[in-house]
Amino acid sequence: MADGSSSANAPANTDGWDNYRSDNIVIQHSKIDNHDECVSFEPNSINVLVQSLDCNGSHGISVGSLGQYPKYFDIVENVYIFNITMTNATSAGRIKVWSGEYAKPTSRAEGGGGGHGRVNNVTWDAICLKNIDYAIEITQCYGQNNLTPCSEVPATLKIQNVLFRGMYGTARKKYDPKVGSLLCGWSENCNNIYARDINIQPPSAKSPVFTCTNMDEALLNIPCA
């Protein structure tokens, strides 16, 4: 039997580390080369320390996705992410929440939404970025191609007490000069979200910008456009 795969399709769901229904977890001193999350905090991950990782080719260190199933209450709480090198990534710090109303699956999107819960007390600190699309990405319309119903029925899952601090490095040209996207469906569900000491340079050398929707921009020391 030949080793490896002959498929022309890119590998999927190649997460490095996943936490699910976990408490008091430490992940450290790892090098991950993959095409999905470097680390993912799935529902009911609490009291987690992630430090000193080298992530290459990933979708970042992500909270979620959360709120996919209406009957469940998802929690990610008390998470500290420190001293990470993120290279060739689509995102660095990411939060993924489904919309407030369940949507049936289509040929181009999963089904889900309408779940409840909270993201609370999560910090990304001292993150070195090399050739990334977004430094920060927050969405409450995860998994849906049609954003209209998602905006009409915003997510009920709350995002609160989140800090992005000390993120520095370079972005790649995909969204240049945009280097981040912070999109909350309803301002009352996104509270105390801070960004401090963020310095990301796009390849064009233009001034970097972030998309910010329903965020308290007074707490974001980043250029929102």
C-alpha positions in Angstrom: 0.0 0.0 0.0 1.3 3.4 -0.9 1.8 5.9 1.9 -0.1 9.2 2.0 -3.1 10.5 0.1 -3.5 11.0 -3.6 -6.4 13.5 -3.3 -6.0 16.9 -4.8 -8.2 18.4 -2.1 -6.6 20.3 0.7 -6.8 18.5 4.1 -9.6 19.6 6.4 -10.2 19.5 10.1 -6.6 19.1 10.9 -6.7 20.9 14.3 -3.6 20.8 16.3 -5.1 20.9 19.8 -8.9 20.8 20.6 -10.4 21.3 24.1 -14.0 20.0 24.6 -15.7 19.8 28.0 -12.3 20.3 29.7 -11.2 22.0 32.9 -7.7 22.9 34.1 -5.7 22.3 30.9 -2.2 23.4 30.1 -0.9 23.3 26.5 2.7 24.5 26.0 6.0 24.2 24.1 4.6 22.7 20.9 5.2 23.3 17.2 2.1 22.7 15.0 2.1 22.7 11.1 -1.5 22.3 9.8 -4.4 23.7 7.8 -7.0 24.3 10.5 -7.0 25.6 14.1 -3.7 25.6 15.9 -5.7 25.4 19.1 -9.5 25.4 19.4 -11.5 25.9 22.5 -14.7 24.0 21.9 -17.9 24.1 24.1 -17.3 24.0 27.9 -13.6 24.6 27.9 -12.6 26.4 31.1 -9.4 27.3 33.0 -7.0 26.8 30.1 -3.4 28.0 29.7 -1.8 28.0 26.3 1.8 29.3 26.0 5.0 29.1 24.0 3.6 27.6 20.8 4.8 27.9 17.2 1.9 27.7 14.8 2.3 27.5 11.0 -0.3 27.5 8.3 -3.3 27.4 10.7 -6.6 29.2 11.2 -5.3 30.6 14.5 -6.0 30.1 18.1 -9.8 30.1 18.2 -12.7 30.2 20.6 -15.4 28.0 19.1 -17.3 27.5 17.1 -20.1 28.1 19.7 -23.8 28.3 19.6 -24.4 25.8 16.8 -27.0 23.7 18.6 -30.1 25.3 20.1 -30.5 23.0 23.1 -27.0 23.5 24.4 -25.4 26.2 26.6 -21.8 26.6 25.5 -19.1 28.1 27.8 -15.5 29.1 27.1 -14.1 30.9 30.2 -10.9 31.8 31.9 -8.5 31.2 29.0 -5.0 32.8 28.8 -3.0 32.5 25.6 0.6 33.8 25.9 3.8 33.9 23.8 2.7 32.5 20.5 4.3 32.7 17.1 1.7 32.6 14.3 3.0 32.2 10.7 1.1 31.9 7.4 -2.3 31.9 9.2 -5.8 33.1 8.2 -6.3 34.5 11.7 -4.4 34.8 15.0 -7.0 35.5 17.7 -10.4 34.3 16.6 -13.9 34.0 18.2 -16.6 32.1 16.2 -20.2 32.2 17.2 -23.3 31.0 15.3 -26.3 33.3 14.6 -29.3 33.4 16.9 -31.6 31.4 14.7 -31.1 27.8 13.4 -30.4 27.6 9.7 -30.7 24.4 7.8 -27.6 23.1 6.0 -27.1 24.0 2.4 -24.7 22.7 -0.2 -22.3 25.4 0.7 -22.8 25.8 4.5 -23.4 23.8 7.6 -26.6 23.9 9.5 -26.8 25.4 13.0 -27.3 28.4 15.2 -29.7 29.4 18.0 -27.5 28.1 20.8 -26.8 30.0 24.0 -23.8 30.5 26.3 -20.9 32.8 27.0 -17.3 33.6 26.2 -15.8 35.2 29.3 -12.3 36.2 30.5 -10.2 35.3 27.5 -6.8 36.9 26.8 -4.4 36.7 23.8 -1.1 38.2 25.0 2.3 38.6 23.3 1.5 37.2 19.8 4.1 37.4 17.1 2.5 37.4 13.6 4.2 36.6 10.3 2.2 36.7 7.1 -1.3 36.5 8.4 -4.7 37.6 7.0 -6.3 38.9 10.2 -4.7 39.6 13.5 -8.2 39.6 15.2 -11.4 38.0 13.9 -14.7 38.0 15.7 -17.9 36.8 14.0 -21.4 36.0 15.2 -22.5 34.7 11.8 -20.2 31.7 11.7 -21.1 28.9 9.3 -23.5 30.9 7.1 -23.1 32.2 3.6 -26.3 34.3 3.8 -25.6 37.0 6.3 -29.0 38.7 6.0 -31.0 36.4 8.4 -28.0 36.3 10.7 -28.1 40.1 11.0 -31.9 40.0 11.5 -31.6 37.4 14.4 -28.3 38.2 16.1 -26.5 35.6 18.2 -27.7 35.3 21.8 -24.4 33.9 23.0 -22.5 36.6 25.0 -18.9 37.7 24.4 -17.4 39.6 27.4 -14.2 40.5 29.1 -11.9 39.7 26.2 -8.4 41.2 25.8 -6.1 41.2 22.7 -2.8 42.6 23.8 0.7 42.8 22.4 0.0 41.5 18.9 2.7 42.6 16.4 4.1 41.6 13.0 3.1 41.5 9.4 -0.1 40.8 7.4 -0.3 39.4 3.8 -2.0 41.0 0.9 -5.4 39.2 0.8 -7.3 42.0 2.6 -4.6 44.7 2.5 -4.8 47.2 4.2 -7.4 45.5 6.5 -5.8 43.4 9.2 -8.8 42.5 11.4 -12.5 42.1 11.6 -14.6 42.5 14.8 -18.2 41.9 14.0 -20.9 41.6 16.7 -24.5 41.1 15.7 -25.8 43.0 18.7 -23.8 45.5 20.8 -25.4 44.3 24.1 -23.9 40.8 23.6 -20.3 42.0 23.2 -19.1 43.7 26.4 -15.7 44.8 27.6 -13.7 43.7 24.5 -10.3 45.4 24.6 -7.5 45.7 22.1 -4.1 47.2 23.3 -0.7 47.5 21.8 -1.6 46.1 18.4 1.0 46.7 15.6 0.3 44.9 12.4 1.8 46.0 9.1 0.2 45.2 5.7 2.5 44.6 2.7 1.4 47.8 0.9 2.7 49.8 3.8 -0.6 51.6 4.0 -2.1 52.4 7.4 -3.7 49.2 8.8 -7.4 49.2 9.5 -9.9 47.0 11.2 -13.6 46.4 10.5 -15.6 47.1 13.7 -19.4 46.5 14.0 -21.4 46.9 17.2 -18.2 47.2 19.2 -17.4 49.7 21.9 -14.7 51.5 20.0 -13.6 53.4 23.1 -12.1 50.2 24.4 -10.3 49.4 21.1 -7.0 51.0 20.6 -7.0 50.1 16.9 -8.0 52.0 13.8 -11.7 51.0 13.1 -13.0 51.8 9.6 
